[in-house]
């Protein structure tokens, strides 16, 4: 069997793309559209494609025997070095395919990991990528290591010996343990860093890779974040100040892009990088309205958010690239499923006013505006307000102070339980907090529209069915 060096980068190699399409798989007119983009990002030259439709994969070679033979002929004609599958293969299937084809075979997860390894710049991202690569490679050591002979025997080495494979596996497991420990420290530090911003509103941009998240970040904040027309150009979270009309400065974070069937090793490894999204006040889910697969991409992002445990966050769906050809028809289609989606063009600036208004309304929905009457000597509460609320004005009288402030609903509920005399100017306190007040009649009714969110189960990948997102609509009040 011919062996292959899997340690080198995939760049500058010639590649044939392969895919097995199962009955429930999502496909477009070009079944290799996304895989071709991944290959180009990795620097591979695509020289051919082969796909097959089957009810289930072949247990030994994933593709059927006839299709494997066709793939072998194509490889010989094109002079290709690599076969990249748009599927996840088992170690045995990869080994059998490499034996039959005499070239290197990689699956979708390995290709994505190679791109992440190439684009990782910071220490944190490199730790996450190395951990994901080791966890992916551990069950595949047998085909990746060729030095499988027993260690040389001699003085001090008497006994049954140990296969080099077992030594490599033990070293890999130790390195995985060390990386997990290092990433746990990074995650704790990142959590403290993000938590320290409690006095500033935070909004995070999430979405499918290459949807225009970094371009939107640059347009809104004037940042210099790299915005390239390629997949996974951004791996590290970047945070900048955004002056939101009516709110003043808030923090806006750009995060790593998602993709369908994102390797679960990567999801686990990048938890520290996505800490901003986990603790944010609002998510901006940016989708590419020019992509024919936009509905499927939206569903894929919500599935990844669920895996990360942040699917319950308030979310605004943003349809970017609205000025591209064919985008208007897709926007109408998306709005049949997500009626409150906001269409914008991050490059031209179209729709950014509606985006700012939507973000402002969304933040307002999770905050309440209060007028508090405090004893003049209650310095403890006044100090607490300075840390947990936005104090809009203070007026001191002989025996009391009147404080006009805005704060998160949760913080206002805790304050209400202290029996402090207050009046709600806008928003709505939780019901348990209202019952704890001596005089609930001091609450003013909410006259204007309130922003609420609701979530429903998402099992479909097409334009029909319900959404698994957190979407928003205006409550109709009378």
N, C-alpha and C positions, 0 to 999 in steps of 0.2 A: 504493500500500500504506500502510495506517495504521501509524504508528510508536508505540512504547510506551516509556515511561521505566522502565528496569529498575534504576535506581539506588536508588529509594525502597524502603522496607520493604513487605512484603506485608500488614502489619497493616491492618485495617479494610476489606479488599477482599472482595467476594463471589466465591465460587469454585465451579466444578463439578469434581468429581473424575472422572478417567478412568483406565481400566486395560485393558491387553491381557493376557489370560490365555493363556499358552502351555501345551502339553500337560504339561510337567513342572514347572510352577509350583506352589508350595504355596498352597493356599487354605483358608479357613475358611467358616463359614456366612455371614459378612459379609466379602466380598472387600476392602472398604475400611476395615476396622477400624483397621489401623495407620496408613494414610494419613490417615484422618479425625483421628486423634490428633495427627499431625504438623501438619495444617492448623490445628487448634485451638490447638496450642502456638504456632504462628506468628501467631495472632490473626486468621486468615481465617474468614469466615462461609461454611460449606458450604451450598449451596442446591440441589445435585443431584448425581447420579452416573450414569456411563455406563461399561459395560464390554463387552468383546467377547472371545469365544474363537476363536482362530485357530491354525493349525499353525505359522505364521511371520508376522512383522510385514510390513506393507506398506512397501516400500523408501522411498517418498516421504512418506507421512503416518502411518506406524506403524499406525493404525487403517485399516480398509477405507473405501472412498469412501462407502458407505451409512451407515456408523456416524459418519463425519465430518459428513455432512449432518444426521443425527439430533442430534449434539452441537451443531451450529450452531443448530438450532431450540430446543433446551433452553436455550442461552445467551441467546437473544433473549427467551424466555418468562420466565426467572428474573432477567434483568437482571444477569448475572454479568460481572465484570471479568477473571477469570483462569480458565484451565484448568490444573489440577495433575495430572500423570500419575504413576502409581505405577510408572513404568518410566523407564529412562534413554534419552533421545532423542539422536540425532545433531544437530549444528547445522543441517543441511539439513532434517531432519524438523521441527524446531522452527520454522524459517523458513517452510516450506510450510504448516504448521498455522496459524501466525499470519496468513498471507496468506489462507487459506481461512476462518478464523473471525473475523478482525478483532478479536481480543482477545489479551492476553498469555498465552503458553503457557510453563509451567515444568515441569521434570521432577523426579523424586524427589531427585536429587542437589542441584539448585538449592534446593529447599525445605529440605533438611537444612542446607545451608550458610547459608541465611537465618536459621534457628533458632540455629545456632551463633554467627553474627555478633551476634544480639540478646542472647544469654546470656553472651557473653565478657566477663569482668570484669577479669582481670589482664592485664598487659602480655604475658606469655608466651602466654596463650590468644588474645589479639588478633592477635599475630604469626602464630600457627598458622592462624587462620581467614582472615586476609588472604591468606596464601600459598595456601591451598586455593582460595579464591575466584578469585584471579588465574590459577592453573593451570587451573581449570575454565573461566574466561571467555576465555582467550587464543585458542582456536580459534573462539570465537563473537563475536569483535570486530566482524565485518562486520554482524551484525544488531543489535549493541548501540550502535554509534556511528552517528550520522546525519550527522555533518560529514565527508563523504567527498570533497568537492570538492578540487581541487588548491590548493596554497597560492598566495596572490596573488603575481604576478610583479612585478618592479621592479628598481631599481638594487641590485646586490649579490645578486640572486636569479635571475640568468640561468641558463638550462639547462632540462633537461626537467622540473624540479620534482619533487615527491614527494607521493604521496597522503597525506592526513592519517591514513588507516588504518595506513600503514606507520610513521608517527611514533608513533601510539598503541601499536602492537605493540612497537616498540623500547623505548618507555618502560615498558610492562608487563613485558617480558623483563628490563630492568635492575632493576625493582623486585623481581621474583621472585628474581633473583640476590642482591640485598641482603637480602631476607627470609631466604633460605636461609642466608646467612652469619650473620645475627643469631641464627637458630634453632640453628645449629651451636654458636655460643658458649653459648647457653642450655643446650643439651643437654650440653655438656662440663661446664659449671658444675653442672648438676643431677646429672650422673654422679658428680662429686667429692663433692657434698653427700650423696648417698645412700651412696656408698662409705665416707664417714666414720662411718657408723652401724654399722660392722662388729661393734662390741661389743654391739649390741642386736638381738634377733630382730625381724624385720619380716614382717608379713602384709599382703597387699593384697586389697581387695575388688574384684572385677570382675563383670561380668554385663550382661544386656540392660538397655536403658534403662527406667526406671520399674519395676524389679524390687524396689525397697526397699533399695538399698545404703546410701543416706544415712541412712535410718531405722535400719538395723542399726548403722551407725557411731555414731549418737547414743545408741542404747540401750546399747551395749557400753562406750562411753567417756564418756558424758555431754557430748559435744561439741554445738556449736550449728550444725552443718552444715545448710544449707537442705535440707529434705525436702518436696518438693511433688509432687502427683499430676499430673505432666506429664512429657513426654519431654525428656531432656537438661537437667534442672534443674541438674546438676553438670557443669561443664566443666573445673574445675581440681582437681588432686589435693590433698587435705587429709590431713594425718597427725596422729594423736593417740595418746596413751598408753593402752593397755588393760592393766589388771591381770589377767592370766590366772592362774586358780587353779593352784597348783603350779609356776608359772614366775616369778611376779612381773610387773613391767611389761614389755610388748613394744610395738612400734610398729604401729599399724593405719592403713592408708591407704585412703581412698575415692577411686575413679577415675571417669573419664568413662564413661558407659554406651555400649554397643555396640548396633547394630541391623543387621538383614539388609541386604545390599547396601550397606554403609557405603561412601561414596565413597573411592576409594583415595587421593585427594589428602588427605583428612582423616587417614587412617591414617598417611601419611607425615609430615604436619605435626605430629601430636600425639605423636610418638615421645618428645620431651623431657618432655611432660606425663606420659607413662606410664613414665617411668624407674623409679619405685618398683616398678611391677609387673615390670619386666624384671630387677631385682636383688633381688627379695623372696625370703624363705625359703619362703613358702607362699602360694598363691592361694586365696581363698575365692570360688568362683563362685556368685553368688546368682541364682536363677531364680524367676520368679513362678509359684507353683503354682496360682494362681487363673486363669491365662490358658489358654484352650483351645489356644494355639499353643506351649505351654511346651517341648515336645520340639524343635520347629523352632527356637525361640529359643536353646535350649541348643546345638544344632548350629551356629547362626550365630555364637555367641560363640566357640566353639572354632575356627571358621574364621578369625575376626579375630585371635585369639591366635596362630594359625599364621602369619598374614601379618606379625604383629609379631615373630615369632621367639621367642615365649615359651611355646609350647605344650608344651615339655618340663618346665615347672615342676610340682612337686607341687601337686595341686589337690584341694580338697574341694568337692563339689557341695552347695549349701545350697538347699533348697526353701522359700522364704519364703511368707508369707501362707497358712500351713496352716490358719488358722481361718476362711478365707473359704468361701463357699458353693461346693460342687463341688470343693474342693481335695483332699479325701481320696481321691476316685476318681482324680484326675490323679496324685497322689503314688504310688499303687499302680502306675499305668501307667508312670511314670518309673522306678520302682525295678525294673521288669522289665528295663530297659535299663541303669540305673545303680543296682545293688543297695545301694550304700553311701551313697546320698544321705541327708542329714540334714534332717528336716522341722522348721521353726521358724516362729514368728510374731514378727517383730522388734517389732511394736507391743505385743503382749500379754506377751511374754517367754517364751512357750511354746517348749520345746526348746533354750533357750540353754545349759542345763547340758550337754546332749549335744554341742552345738556346741563349748563350751569343752573338753570331754574329747577330742573329735575333733581339735581344733587342737593340744592338748597331745601327743596320740599322734603326730600328723603331724610335729611339731617334734622329738619324741624320736627318730623314725625316721631323721632326718638327722643326729643327734648321737650321740656315744659318750661314755660315762662311764668315766673312767680313774683308776687310782691309780698315780702315778709315784714312782719312787725316784731322787732326784737328788743328786749330790755337793753338799755344803754350799757349795762355792765356785762353783757353776755359776749365777751371777747372770744370765747371758745367757738361759738357758732359762726361768728363773723370770720374768724380765721379758717374754719372748715369751709366756708363758702368760697374763700379766696383760692382754695386748693381744688375744690370739686365743682365749681360753677363759674359761669361767666357773669361777673357782676357788672350790670349795665349802669346803675346809679345808686348812690346812697344819700339819704337825707337824715340828719340828726336833729332830734328835738330834745326837750328837757329831760325826759325819762325814757325815751325809746328811739330806735333807729328804724327807718323804713328802707329796705333793701330791695331793689328791682334787679332780678337776676334770671339767668337761663341755665338749666342743668339737665343732665340725663334723667330719664324717667325713674330709673332705679334709684339714683341718689336722692331724687325728690321724694320718693316713697319712704326711704329711710328717715329723711328729715321730717316728713309729716307725722311719723310715729312718735316724735318727741313732744307733740302737743303745742308746737309753735303756731302762732296765729299767722295765717297766710291766705292769699287770694290768687287763684289761677287766672292769669291773663290770656294765655294761649296754651293749647295742648290739653292733655288729660292725664290725671294721676291714676295709678292702678287702684282697683276697687278695694283691696284690703287696706291700703293706705287711707282711703277716704273714710272707711268705717272707723279707723283709729282716731280720727279728729274729733275734738269736742263739738265743733259746729260745722257740719258738712255743708250747710247752706252758704258758707262763704265761697264755695266753688262756683265759678262762672261757667255757664254752658258754652260748649264749643260751637261757634256759629259758622265758621268757614269750613272748607273741605279739609279733611284729615287724610294723611297718607298712611295706608296700611299695606301689609304684605300677607300673602297666603302662599302655601306650598301644596302641591298635589303630586301624586306618584307619577313618575316618568318611566315608562317601559319601552316606548317606541323611539325609533330613530328617524322617522319620516315626518312629513308635515302634518300628520293626523295624530290625534290622541292628546292627552294632557301633558303638561310640563312638569318636570321635577324641580323646577327652579323656584326661587323666591322672586315673585314678580309683584308689581305694585299697581294700585289703582286708587282713585279718589273715592272716599266714602261720600255718598250723597246724603246730605243732612237737610233737614227741614227746619 
